[in-house]
Amino acid sequence: MSPHKSFNFFLLCLINLANITGCLRCYTGFKIIRGQSFGGGEVECNSNEFCYNATAASGNVLLDVAKAGCSQYRCMLARNDCIKSDLGGVPVSFCCCNSDLCNAG
């Protein structure tokens, strides 16, 4: 193989490796009823996005809201952090992270 072809092959391999390592895998799902399974699906996100997990555990016996996925804009204020608050007596949590499958419920 000529040096030129070897270099092209090396460059192609390097680009493919960068594409593989540039993806972030996050859990995705939504639930609103307590006891309901929470998604369990996975999604590939862009490398500039974060995985997130948002929960609101109401005092109601039936309701327990949770949502997970990936987003760049939702996580602007909580990169690799959690924001916890109390909205009308309901504890709310919003967490973001940037490693594969880090947003487990």
Phi and psi in radians as a Rosetta constraint file:
Dihedral C 1 N 2 CA 2 C 2 CIRCULARHARMONIC -1.241 0.35
Dihedral N 2 CA 2 C 2 N 3 CIRCULARHARMONIC 2.713 0.35
Dihedral C 2 N 3 CA 3 C 3 CIRCULARHARMONIC -1.010 0.35
Dihedral N 3 CA 3 C 3 N 4 CIRCULARHARMONIC -0.620 0.35
Dihedral C 3 N 4 CA 4 C 4 CIRCULARHARMONIC -1.137 0.35
Dihedral N 4 CA 4 C 4 N 5 CIRCULARHARMONIC -0.788 0.35
Dihedral C 4 N 5 CA 5 C 5 CIRCULARHARMONIC -1.177 0.35
Dihedral N 5 CA 5 C 5 N 6 CIRCULARHARMONIC -0.655 0.35
Dihedral C 5 N 6 CA 6 C 6 CIRCULARHARMONIC -1.088 0.35
Dihedral N 6 CA 6 C 6 N 7 CIRCULARHARMONIC -0.741 0.35
Dihedral C 6 N 7 CA 7 C 7 CIRCULARHARMONIC -1.134 0.35
Dihedral N 7 CA 7 C 7 N 8 CIRCULARHARMONIC -0.744 0.35
Dihedral C 7 N 8 CA 8 C 8 CIRCULARHARMONIC -1.078 0.35
Dihedral N 8 CA 8 C 8 N 9 CIRCULARHARMONIC -0.737 0.35
Dihedral C 8 N 9 CA 9 C 9 CIRCULARHARMONIC -1.104 0.35
Dihedral N 9 CA 9 C 9 N 10 CIRCULARHARMONIC -0.789 0.35
Dihedral C 9 N 10 CA 10 C 10 CIRCULARHARMONIC -1.053 0.35
Dihedral N 10 CA 10 C 10 N 11 CIRCULARHARMONIC -0.777 0.35
Dihedral C 10 N 11 CA 11 C 11 CIRCULARHARMONIC -1.100 0.35
Dihedral N 11 CA 11 C 11 N 12 CIRCULARHARMONIC -0.733 0.35
Dihedral C 11 N 12 CA 12 C 12 CIRCULARHARMONIC -1.089 0.35
Dihedral N 12 CA 12 C 12 N 13 CIRCULARHARMONIC -0.769 0.35
Dihedral C 12 N 13 CA 13 C 13 CIRCULARHARMONIC -1.083 0.35
Dihedral N 13 CA 13 C 13 N 14 CIRCULARHARMONIC -0.723 0.35
Dihedral C 13 N 14 CA 14 C 14 CIRCULARHARMONIC -1.122 0.35
Dihedral N 14 CA 14 C 14 N 15 CIRCULARHARMONIC -0.725 0.35
Dihedral C 14 N 15 CA 15 C 15 CIRCULARHARMONIC -1.124 0.35
Dihedral N 15 CA 15 C 15 N 16 CIRCULARHARMONIC -0.756 0.35
Dihedral C 15 N 16 CA 16 C 16 CIRCULARHARMONIC -1.111 0.35
Dihedral N 16 CA 16 C 16 N 17 CIRCULARHARMONIC -0.688 0.35
Dihedral C 16 N 17 CA 17 C 17 CIRCULARHARMONIC -1.123 0.35
Dihedral N 17 CA 17 C 17 N 18 CIRCULARHARMONIC -0.697 0.35
Dihedral C 17 N 18 CA 18 C 18 CIRCULARHARMONIC -1.112 0.35
Dihedral N 18 CA 18 C 18 N 19 CIRCULARHARMONIC -0.666 0.35
Dihedral C 18 N 19 CA 19 C 19 CIRCULARHARMONIC -1.166 0.35
Dihedral N 19 CA 19 C 19 N 20 CIRCULARHARMONIC -0.658 0.35
Dihedral C 19 N 20 CA 20 C 20 CIRCULARHARMONIC -1.187 0.35
Dihedral N 20 CA 20 C 20 N 21 CIRCULARHARMONIC -0.791 0.35
Dihedral C 20 N 21 CA 21 C 21 CIRCULARHARMONIC -1.395 0.35
Dihedral N 21 CA 21 C 21 N 22 CIRCULARHARMONIC -0.194 0.35
Dihedral C 21 N 22 CA 22 C 22 CIRCULARHARMONIC -1.449 0.35
Dihedral N 22 CA 22 C 22 N 23 CIRCULARHARMONIC -0.127 0.35
Dihedral C 22 N 23 CA 23 C 23 CIRCULARHARMONIC -1.601 0.35
Dihedral N 23 CA 23 C 23 N 24 CIRCULARHARMONIC 2.572 0.35
Dihedral C 23 N 24 CA 24 C 24 CIRCULARHARMONIC -2.001 0.35
Dihedral N 24 CA 24 C 24 N 25 CIRCULARHARMONIC 2.303 0.35
Dihedral C 24 N 25 CA 25 C 25 CIRCULARHARMONIC -1.789 0.35
Dihedral N 25 CA 25 C 25 N 26 CIRCULARHARMONIC 2.288 0.35
Dihedral C 25 N 26 CA 26 C 26 CIRCULARHARMONIC -2.266 0.35
Dihedral N 26 CA 26 C 26 N 27 CIRCULARHARMONIC 2.638 0.35
Dihedral C 26 N 27 CA 27 C 27 CIRCULARHARMONIC -1.276 0.35
Dihedral N 27 CA 27 C 27 N 28 CIRCULARHARMONIC 2.602 0.35
Dihedral C 27 N 28 CA 28 C 28 CIRCULARHARMONIC -2.356 0.35
Dihedral N 28 CA 28 C 28 N 29 CIRCULARHARMONIC 2.538 0.35
Dihedral C 28 N 29 CA 29 C 29 CIRCULARHARMONIC 2.924 0.35
Dihedral N 29 CA 29 C 29 N 30 CIRCULARHARMONIC 3.028 0.35
Dihedral C 29 N 30 CA 30 C 30 CIRCULARHARMONIC -2.678 0.35
Dihedral N 30 CA 30 C 30 N 31 CIRCULARHARMONIC 2.420 0.35
Dihedral C 30 N 31 CA 31 C 31 CIRCULARHARMONIC -2.537 0.35
Dihedral N 31 CA 31 C 31 N 32 CIRCULARHARMONIC 2.684 0.35
Dihedral C 31 N 32 CA 32 C 32 CIRCULARHARMONIC -2.290 0.35
Dihedral N 32 CA 32 C 32 N 33 CIRCULARHARMONIC -0.327 0.35
Dihedral C 32 N 33 CA 33 C 33 CIRCULARHARMONIC -1.839 0.35
Dihedral N 33 CA 33 C 33 N 34 CIRCULARHARMONIC 2.241 0.35
Dihedral C 33 N 34 CA 34 C 34 CIRCULARHARMONIC -0.983 0.35
Dihedral N 34 CA 34 C 34 N 35 CIRCULARHARMONIC 2.369 0.35
Dihedral C 34 N 35 CA 35 C 35 CIRCULARHARMONIC 1.559 0.35
Dihedral N 35 CA 35 C 35 N 36 CIRCULARHARMONIC -0.275 0.35
Dihedral C 35 N 36 CA 36 C 36 CIRCULARHARMONIC -1.215 0.35
Dihedral N 36 CA 36 C 36 N 37 CIRCULARHARMONIC 2.509 0.35
Dihedral C 36 N 37 CA 37 C 37 CIRCULARHARMONIC -1.153 0.35
Dihedral N 37 CA 37 C 37 N 38 CIRCULARHARMONIC 2.598 0.35
Dihedral C 37 N 38 CA 38 C 38 CIRCULARHARMONIC -1.836 0.35
Dihedral N 38 CA 38 C 38 N 39 CIRCULARHARMONIC 1.566 0.35
Dihedral C 38 N 39 CA 39 C 39 CIRCULARHARMONIC 0.984 0.35
Dihedral N 39 CA 39 C 39 N 40 CIRCULARHARMONIC -1.730 0.35
Dihedral C 39 N 40 CA 40 C 40 CIRCULARHARMONIC 1.634 0.35
Dihedral N 40 CA 40 C 40 N 41 CIRCULARHARMONIC -0.110 0.35
Dihedral C 40 N 41 CA 41 C 41 CIRCULARHARMONIC -1.379 0.35
Dihedral N 41 CA 41 C 41 N 42 CIRCULARHARMONIC 2.841 0.35
Dihedral C 41 N 42 CA 42 C 42 CIRCULARHARMONIC -2.184 0.35
Dihedral N 42 CA 42 C 42 N 43 CIRCULARHARMONIC 2.621 0.35
Dihedral C 42 N 43 CA 43 C 43 CIRCULARHARMONIC -2.399 0.35
Dihedral N 43 CA 43 C 43 N 44 CIRCULARHARMONIC 2.544 0.35
Dihedral C 43 N 44 CA 44 C 44 CIRCULARHARMONIC -1.599 0.35
Dihedral N 44 CA 44 C 44 N 45 CIRCULARHARMONIC 2.225 0.35
Dihedral C 44 N 45 CA 45 C 45 CIRCULARHARMONIC -1.942 0.35
Dihedral N 45 CA 45 C 45 N 46 CIRCULARHARMONIC 2.892 0.35
Dihedral C 45 N 46 CA 46 C 46 CIRCULARHARMONIC -1.229 0.35
Dihedral N 46 CA 46 C 46 N 47 CIRCULARHARMONIC 2.720 0.35
Dihedral C 46 N 47 CA 47 C 47 CIRCULARHARMONIC -1.169 0.35
Dihedral N 47 CA 47 C 47 N 48 CIRCULARHARMONIC -0.331 0.35
Dihedral C 47 N 48 CA 48 C 48 CIRCULARHARMONIC -1.589 0.35
Dihedral N 48 CA 48 C 48 N 49 CIRCULARHARMONIC 0.056 0.35
Dihedral C 48 N 49 CA 49 C 49 CIRCULARHARMONIC -1.741 0.35
Dihedral N 49 CA 49 C 49 N 50 CIRCULARHARMONIC 2.927 0.35
Dihedral C 49 N 50 CA 50 C 50 CIRCULARHARMONIC -2.119 0.35
Dihedral N 50 CA 50 C 50 N 51 CIRCULARHARMONIC 2.663 0.35
Dihedral C 50 N 51 CA 51 C 51 CIRCULARHARMONIC -1.368 0.35
Dihedral N 51 CA 51 C 51 N 52 CIRCULARHARMONIC 2.529 0.35
Dihedral C 51 N 52 CA 52 C 52 CIRCULARHARMONIC -2.361 0.35
Dihedral N 52 CA 52 C 52 N 53 CIRCULARHARMONIC 2.785 0.35
Dihedral C 52 N 53 CA 53 C 53 CIRCULARHARMONIC -2.526 0.35
Dihedral N 53 CA 53 C 53 N 54 CIRCULARHARMONIC 2.072 0.35
Dihedral C 53 N 54 CA 54 C 54 CIRCULARHARMONIC -2.040 0.35
Dihedral N 54 CA 54 C 54 N 55 CIRCULARHARMONIC 2.295 0.35
Dihedral C 54 N 55 CA 55 C 55 CIRCULARHARMONIC -2.342 0.35
Dihedral N 55 CA 55 C 55 N 56 CIRCULARHARMONIC 2.599 0.35
Dihedral C 55 N 56 CA 56 C 56 CIRCULARHARMONIC -2.453 0.35
Dihedral N 56 CA 56 C 56 N 57 CIRCULARHARMONIC 1.839 0.35
Dihedral C 56 N 57 CA 57 C 57 CIRCULARHARMONIC -1.695 0.35
Dihedral N 57 CA 57 C 57 N 58 CIRCULARHARMONIC 1.748 0.35
Dihedral C 57 N 58 CA 58 C 58 CIRCULARHARMONIC -1.374 0.35
Dihedral N 58 CA 58 C 58 N 59 CIRCULARHARMONIC 2.835 0.35
Dihedral C 58 N 59 CA 59 C 59 CIRCULARHARMONIC -1.325 0.35
Dihedral N 59 CA 59 C 59 N 60 CIRCULARHARMONIC -0.138 0.35
Dihedral C 59 N 60 CA 60 C 60 CIRCULARHARMONIC -1.180 0.35
Dihedral N 60 CA 60 C 60 N 61 CIRCULARHARMONIC 2.441 0.35
Dihedral C 60 N 61 CA 61 C 61 CIRCULARHARMONIC -1.128 0.35
Dihedral N 61 CA 61 C 61 N 62 CIRCULARHARMONIC -0.498 0.35
Dihedral C 61 N 62 CA 62 C 62 CIRCULARHARMONIC -1.700 0.35
Dihedral N 62 CA 62 C 62 N 63 CIRCULARHARMONIC -0.480 0.35
Dihedral C 62 N 63 CA 63 C 63 CIRCULARHARMONIC -1.775 0.35
Dihedral N 63 CA 63 C 63 N 64 CIRCULARHARMONIC 2.364 0.35
Dihedral C 63 N 64 CA 64 C 64 CIRCULARHARMONIC -2.748 0.35
Dihedral N 64 CA 64 C 64 N 65 CIRCULARHARMONIC 1.727 0.35
Dihedral C 64 N 65 CA 65 C 65 CIRCULARHARMONIC -1.600 0.35
Dihedral N 65 CA 65 C 65 N 66 CIRCULARHARMONIC 2.362 0.35
Dihedral C 65 N 66 CA 66 C 66 CIRCULARHARMONIC -2.590 0.35
Dihedral N 66 CA 66 C 66 N 67 CIRCULARHARMONIC 2.501 0.35
Dihedral C 66 N 67 CA 67 C 67 CIRCULARHARMONIC -2.514 0.35
Dihedral N 67 CA 67 C 67 N 68 CIRCULARHARMONIC 2.438 0.35
Dihedral C 67 N 68 CA 68 C 68 CIRCULARHARMONIC -2.435 0.35
Dihedral N 68 CA 68 C 68 N 69 CIRCULARHARMONIC 2.694 0.35
Dihedral C 68 N 69 CA 69 C 69 CIRCULARHARMONIC 2.975 0.35
Dihedral N 69 CA 69 C 69 N 70 CIRCULARHARMONIC -2.615 0.35
Dihedral C 69 N 70 CA 70 C 70 CIRCULARHARMONIC -2.338 0.35
Dihedral N 70 CA 70 C 70 N 71 CIRCULARHARMONIC 2.563 0.35
Dihedral C 70 N 71 CA 71 C 71 CIRCULARHARMONIC -2.830 0.35
Dihedral N 71 CA 71 C 71 N 72 CIRCULARHARMONIC 2.556 0.35
Dihedral C 71 N 72 CA 72 C 72 CIRCULARHARMONIC -1.579 0.35
Dihedral N 72 CA 72 C 72 N 73 CIRCULARHARMONIC -0.761 0.35
Dihedral C 72 N 73 CA 73 C 73 CIRCULARHARMONIC -1.432 0.35
Dihedral N 73 CA 73 C 73 N 74 CIRCULARHARMONIC -0.618 0.35
Dihedral C 73 N 74 CA 74 C 74 CIRCULARHARMONIC -1.084 0.35
Dihedral N 74 CA 74 C 74 N 75 CIRCULARHARMONIC -0.494 0.35
Dihedral C 74 N 75 CA 75 C 75 CIRCULARHARMONIC -1.725 0.35
Dihedral N 75 CA 75 C 75 N 76 CIRCULARHARMONIC 0.256 0.35
Dihedral C 75 N 76 CA 76 C 76 CIRCULARHARMONIC -1.083 0.35
Dihedral N 76 CA 76 C 76 N 77 CIRCULARHARMONIC -0.565 0.35
Dihedral C 76 N 77 CA 77 C 77 CIRCULARHARMONIC -1.769 0.35
Dihedral N 77 CA 77 C 77 N 78 CIRCULARHARMONIC -0.053 0.35
Dihedral C 77 N 78 CA 78 C 78 CIRCULARHARMONIC -2.388 0.35
Dihedral N 78 CA 78 C 78 N 79 CIRCULARHARMONIC 0.806 0.35
Dihedral C 78 N 79 CA 79 C 79 CIRCULARHARMONIC -1.211 0.35
Dihedral N 79 CA 79 C 79 N 80 CIRCULARHARMONIC 2.106 0.35
Dihedral C 79 N 80 CA 80 C 80 CIRCULARHARMONIC 0.910 0.35
Dihedral N 80 CA 80 C 80 N 81 CIRCULARHARMONIC 0.798 0.35
Dihedral C 80 N 81 CA 81 C 81 CIRCULARHARMONIC -2.713 0.35
Dihedral N 81 CA 81 C 81 N 82 CIRCULARHARMONIC 2.941 0.35
Dihedral C 81 N 82 CA 82 C 82 CIRCULARHARMONIC -2.125 0.35
Dihedral N 82 CA 82 C 82 N 83 CIRCULARHARMONIC 2.446 0.35
Dihedral C 82 N 83 CA 83 C 83 CIRCULARHARMONIC -1.965 0.35
Dihedral N 83 CA 83 C 83 N 84 CIRCULARHARMONIC 2.123 0.35
Dihedral C 83 N 84 CA 84 C 84 CIRCULARHARMONIC -2.040 0.35
Dihedral N 84 CA 84 C 84 N 85 CIRCULARHARMONIC 2.467 0.35
Dihedral C 84 N 85 CA 85 C 85 CIRCULARHARMONIC -2.640 0.35
Dihedral N 85 CA 85 C 85 N 86 CIRCULARHARMONIC 3.043 0.35
Dihedral C 85 N 86 CA 86 C 86 CIRCULARHARMONIC -2.213 0.35
Dihedral N 86 CA 86 C 86 N 87 CIRCULARHARMONIC 2.005 0.35
Dihedral C 86 N 87 CA 87 C 87 CIRCULARHARMONIC -1.944 0.35
Dihedral N 87 CA 87 C 87 N 88 CIRCULARHARMONIC 1.836 0.35
Dihedral C 87 N 88 CA 88 C 88 CIRCULARHARMONIC 1.043 0.35
Dihedral N 88 CA 88 C 88 N 89 CIRCULARHARMONIC 0.646 0.35
Dihedral C 88 N 89 CA 89 C 89 CIRCULARHARMONIC 1.490 0.35
Dihedral N 89 CA 89 C 89 N 90 CIRCULARHARMONIC 0.028 0.35
Dihedral C 89 N 90 CA 90 C 90 CIRCULARHARMONIC -1.847 0.35
Dihedral N 90 CA 90 C 90 N 91 CIRCULARHARMONIC 2.075 0.35
Dihedral C 90 N 91 CA 91 C 91 CIRCULARHARMONIC -1.213 0.35
Dihedral N 91 CA 91 C 91 N 92 CIRCULARHARMONIC 2.234 0.35
Dihedral C 91 N 92 CA 92 C 92 CIRCULARHARMONIC -2.141 0.35
Dihedral N 92 CA 92 C 92 N 93 CIRCULARHARMONIC 2.426 0.35
Dihedral C 92 N 93 CA 93 C 93 CIRCULARHARMONIC -2.343 0.35
Dihedral N 93 CA 93 C 93 N 94 CIRCULARHARMONIC 2.396 0.35
Dihedral C 93 N 94 CA 94 C 94 CIRCULARHARMONIC -2.340 0.35
Dihedral N 94 CA 94 C 94 N 95 CIRCULARHARMONIC 2.019 0.35
Dihedral C 94 N 95 CA 95 C 95 CIRCULARHARMONIC -2.136 0.35
Dihedral N 95 CA 95 C 95 N 96 CIRCULARHARMONIC 2.498 0.35
Dihedral C 95 N 96 CA 96 C 96 CIRCULARHARMONIC -2.267 0.35
Dihedral N 96 CA 96 C 96 N 97 CIRCULARHARMONIC 2.577 0.35
Dihedral C 96 N 97 CA 97 C 97 CIRCULARHARMONIC -2.707 0.35
Dihedral N 97 CA 97 C 97 N 98 CIRCULARHARMONIC 2.845 0.35
Dihedral C 97 N 98 CA 98 C 98 CIRCULARHARMONIC -2.296 0.35
Dihedral N 98 CA 98 C 98 N 99 CIRCULARHARMONIC 0.700 0.35
Dihedral C 98 N 99 CA 99 C 99 CIRCULARHARMONIC -2.174 0.35
Dihedral N 99 CA 99 C 99 N 100 CIRCULARHARMONIC 2.750 0.35
Dihedral C 99 N 100 CA 100 C 100 CIRCULARHARMONIC -0.965 0.35
Dihedral N 100 CA 100 C 100 N 101 CIRCULARHARMONIC 2.263 0.35
Dihedral C 100 N 101 CA 101 C 101 CIRCULARHARMONIC 0.940 0.35
Dihedral N 101 CA 101 C 101 N 102 CIRCULARHARMONIC 0.639 0.35
Dihedral C 101 N 102 CA 102 C 102 CIRCULARHARMONIC -1.470 0.35
Dihedral N 102 CA 102 C 102 N 103 CIRCULARHARMONIC -0.136 0.35
Dihedral C 102 N 103 CA 103 C 103 CIRCULARHARMONIC -1.774 0.35
Dihedral N 103 CA 103 C 103 N 104 CIRCULARHARMONIC 0.612 0.35
Dihedral C 103 N 104 CA 104 C 104 CIRCULARHARMONIC -1.078 0.35
Dihedral N 104 CA 104 C 104 N 105 CIRCULARHARMONIC 2.464 0.35
